[in-house]
Amino acid sequence: MRKIITGLSVTALLSGMLVVVAARTKAPAEPADTYKTKCVACHGKKAEKKFDTSISDDQMVEAVLKGKKGEKPPNMPAYGAKGVTAEQAKALVDYMKQLKATP
């Protein structure tokens, strides 16, 4: 009986660990999803607000990753500290440029 209880306990523990690992390794969000949930409130539906396309892509990516203090609040938060990679930030910048260019 003790072996059965121990076996069930180990199985439950391993199942719990698999759930945690699966949650941590989920695929990164698509730029459109990220934009809709994190960016649209300040930048607008078509990236028409507070999005300066005259600066370089590298500067825009840096603003996404490190944040940026604007002339007046709200300030751009630093998403690098929240787990956004440079590749994801670049994809987001590219998505925003497409939005802005679409009539």
URKA-V982225 format. One record per backbone hydrogen bond with DSSP energy under -1.0 kcal/mol. NH is the residue of the N-H (numbers start at 1). CO is the residue of the C=O. E is the energy in kcal/mol with one decimal. If there is no record, write none. Layout:
nh: {NH	NH}
co: {CO	CO}
e: {E	E}
This chain:
nh: {5	6	7	8	9	10	11	12	13	14	15	16	17	18	19	20	21	22	23	24	25	34	35	36	37	38	39	40	42	43	44	47	49	55	60	61	62	63	64	65	66	67	68	76	79	80	83	84	89	90	91	92	93	94	95	96	97	98	99	100	101	102}
co: {1	2	3	4	5	6	7	8	9	10	11	12	13	14	15	16	17	18	19	20	21	30	31	32	33	34	35	35	39	39	40	44	43	52	56	57	58	59	60	61	62	63	76	68	64	65	80	79	85	86	87	88	89	90	91	92	93	94	95	96	97	98}
e: {-2.2	-2.6	-2.5	-2.4	-2.3	-2.5	-2.3	-2.4	-2.3	-2.7	-2.3	-2.1	-2.0	-2.1	-1.8	-1.8	-2.5	-2.6	-2.1	-1.8	-1.3	-2.5	-2.8	-2.3	-2.0	-2.9	-1.6	-2.4	-1.2	-2.7	-2.1	-1.4	-2.3	-1.1	-2.0	-2.9	-2.3	-1.9	-2.1	-2.6	-3.4	-1.7	-1.8	-2.6	-2.8	-1.7	-1.4	-2.3	-2.5	-2.4	-2.0	-2.2	-2.5	-2.6	-2.2	-2.6	-2.3	-1.9	-2.4	-2.5	-1.8	-1.2}
